[in-house]
Amino acid sequence: MGDDNWDDDYTSSAPVAVATMPSFGSKGRGIPAPVDDGWGDDTSYRGGGGGGRGGFSSSRPGRGGGGNRSGGDRGEDWSCSCGQSNFASRFKCFKCSEPKPGGGGGGGSNGYGGNSGGENWTCSCGVSNFASRFKCFKCYEPKPGGGGGASNGYGSRNGGGGGGDRGEDWTCSCGASNFASRFKCFKCSEPKPGGGSNGFSSGGGGGGDRGNSKPGDWMCSCGASNFAKRDACFKCSEPKPEGAGGGAPGGADGAPFDPAKPPLYIPKDVDQSEDNLFSSGIQTGINFSGWENVEVKVSGDNPPRPIESFESAGLREILVKNLKKSNYTKPTPIQKYAIPAGLEGRDLMGCAQTGSGKTAAFLIPIMHHLLESPGELVTGYCAQPEVIICAPTRELVMQIHEVACKYAYSSVLKICLHYGGASSMHFNRQLEKGCNILVATMGRLKDILDRGRISLASVRFVVLDEADRMLDMGFLGDIQHVMQHSTMPDVANRQTLMFSATFPETIQKVSGQFMKNYIFIAVGIIGGASTDVVQTILEVPKQQKKKKLLELLREKDEDGVIVFVSTIRNADFIACYLCETEIATTSIHGSRLQSQREQAIHDFKTKKMKVLVATAVASRGLDIKGIRHVINYDLPQEIDEYVHRIGRTGRVGNKGRATSFYDPDQDGAIAKDLVRILEQAGQPVPEFLKFGGGGGGYGRGGDAFGARDIRHDPDAAPVWGGSGATEPEESWD
């Protein structure tokens, strides 16, 4: 989907360790050099520092072989303005990253290694770049005339020149022995006695381009060079492009670089410590006991009886313990009916208001089955998860993963994650270690399935969370592709569960093809807003919205405020405007990099930012602790989107507040639906709403939200025909 096209590249700011084959020469066996010891150029894509003391070249492409001082003199070490001493080969300070005065570094002066650096070049944007760069570090524009890299090396396939003598190894005060090239202890990081460099007496020549590359060799979009015989990149597994061939970054015929492609993001792993896992999440509020009186409709053949407590459900002891640590005292209405249905192996379609505990309703029975009858954990290139959980947005996928890790704490279950905007290689490495539960966006799931990184042969459970939105957003084709995949067990041999706050009739009809004899559960007023949220509708013309927003935020200097807007452009504009008025604000929308989106959520959760300005990407499923106020700066076009937005507050019995700006010139079509939502929740209805707008027609009102099992009336005409396209420019997956 969308931005998944570039997610498979894999880069990292950290140097990558490469196992080099030892070479042999007049002085015996070569010694592989440490990866980042300051005397070799570890930052370029090809070429690099010298090797050990023997032999003239390495048989591996782009890696300098050893030599007996064959690289020439290393040049003079240099001191940065921060006071740090650096080896001659470094073109920027290893401590503060300040560029080397006078331009790029590189290996030693001429010698068998050839020219070590090549000429620096200036981009059309005016920025000066080192010779080794094949794209501008500022604007990503490709280097004129082809990629960077130093010019011709000497060794086979143009590696770097020789390395020279190594000097004397040294012993740290902690007792660890270190190579001469190290300026600090590899074990305790204590600086080398006497300071600075004492590396090799003669540096190696710079690595060159692969001028001698074999015909047909090709370069992947991630920057990795591949042999002609490879059909997929050895580094990121991306398929070989049609017509690809020729040298590496230094050649003129490598794969073109896309300047619009953003840098790849490698997310941090979830902190699995007990303190972190169980400190997050929303606690039940003072109105939680009021849920006892909520009406529940259950239909289907022989539905199981509801449970009254987690202890009486017969769950595994470790699950009950983790639920207690999560401060779950008693099940919510959806959990009372969904958990026993899941434990009996029944397919399930569950509808309940936002913030009612639907995630736990499907995770608890699934984890119980996995712990009760564990399957074989398959490791290696092709993972075989037992559970597939899909959700429409990255943020919701990450949240489900975090909750799953909480419930599985101290168990043998392995839970993996896969979503767009971040490195596929990073997630694939986690999959290779074995996976019981895979939580993914649909785009990424289809991608790794097509690439053979997972097999569905072992799948026992399939979950679609916010299923109506996934089907509504055009994922039907992808869902069918996954459900009907050749490795997927058929409907009779898997358990399928679908959950959402709304299930219109049309969505129920589509979903039915993936399920067998399912149980339908509807809790409360489906499509209605929580009565724990105090809703206020204000008539505010477009020109006065900024002023009114500032008034509201200054009226109560509170944190935990989400401001929903309709467009990406407006999200950034409002965030900047609020920051200028000294209100700590961040934003989240589909055009931000994944790293920025995650940072925005983190800053908001930790209260570093008081206000989060968001588009519809944050309206579904996000369960953030301490959201006190939701402001609809722009009202949505569909009433169910409104319900999801204000459902970010007032969750699990807690009180919340929602304020919406109603512009009669733009929002008339939703007026009647707003009246119905307010009346259902027992909220006062403003006079201007009662006479506003002639559209709406109660939108997805009544049973159109899915409060009724359509199997009881299969000929019912669908009353919902909206497109549901909340944000045309939004990128969800």
Secondary structure as UniProt FT lines:
FT   HELIX           2..6
FT   TURN            7..8
FT   STRAND          24..25
FT   TURN            26..27
FT   STRAND          28..29
FT   TURN            35..36
FT   TURN            61..62
FT   TURN            70..71
FT   STRAND          78..79
FT   TURN            81..82
FT   STRAND          85..86
FT   TURN            88..89
FT   TURN            94..96
FT   TURN            101..102
FT   TURN            112..113
FT   STRAND          121..122
FT   TURN            124..125
FT   STRAND          128..129
FT   TURN            131..132
FT   TURN            137..139
FT   TURN            144..145
FT   TURN            156..157
FT   STRAND          170..171
FT   TURN            173..174
FT   STRAND          177..178
FT   TURN            180..181
FT   TURN            186..188
FT   TURN            193..194
FT   TURN            211..212
FT   TURN            215..216
FT   STRAND          218..219
FT   TURN            221..222
FT   STRAND          225..226
FT   TURN            228..229
FT   TURN            234..236
FT   TURN            242..243
FT   TURN            249..250
FT   TURN            252..253
FT   TURN            259..260
FT   HELIX           274..279
FT   TURN            286..287
FT   HELIX           288..293
FT   STRAND          296..299
FT   HELIX           311..313
FT   HELIX           317..325
FT   TURN            326..327
FT   HELIX           333..343
FT   TURN            344..345
FT   STRAND          348..351
FT   TURN            354..355
FT   HELIX           358..372
FT   STRAND          387..391
FT   HELIX           394..407
FT   TURN            408..410
FT   STRAND          415..418
FT   TURN            420..421
FT   HELIX           424..432
FT   STRAND          437..441
FT   HELIX           442..450
FT   TURN            451..452
FT   TURN            457..458
FT   STRAND          461..465
FT   HELIX           467..472
FT   TURN            473..474
FT   HELIX           476..483
FT   TURN            486..487
FT   HELIX           491..493
FT   STRAND          495..500
FT   HELIX           505..511
FT   HELIX           512..514
FT   STRAND          519..523
FT   TURN            526..527
FT   TURN            531..532
FT   STRAND          533..539
FT   HELIX           542..544
FT   HELIX           545..555
FT   STRAND          561..564
FT   HELIX           568..580
FT   TURN            581..582
FT   STRAND          585..588
FT   TURN            590..591
FT   HELIX           594..605
FT   TURN            606..607
FT   STRAND          611..614
FT   HELIX           616..618
FT   TURN            625..626
FT   STRAND          629..632
FT   HELIX           639..646
FT   TURN            647..648
FT   TURN            652..653
FT   STRAND          656..662
FT   TURN            664..666
FT   HELIX           668..670
FT   HELIX           671..680
FT   TURN            681..682
FT   HELIX           687..690
FT   TURN            697..700
FT   HELIX           702..705
FT   TURN            706..707
FT   HELIX           710..712
FT   TURN            714..715
FT   TURN            728..729
//
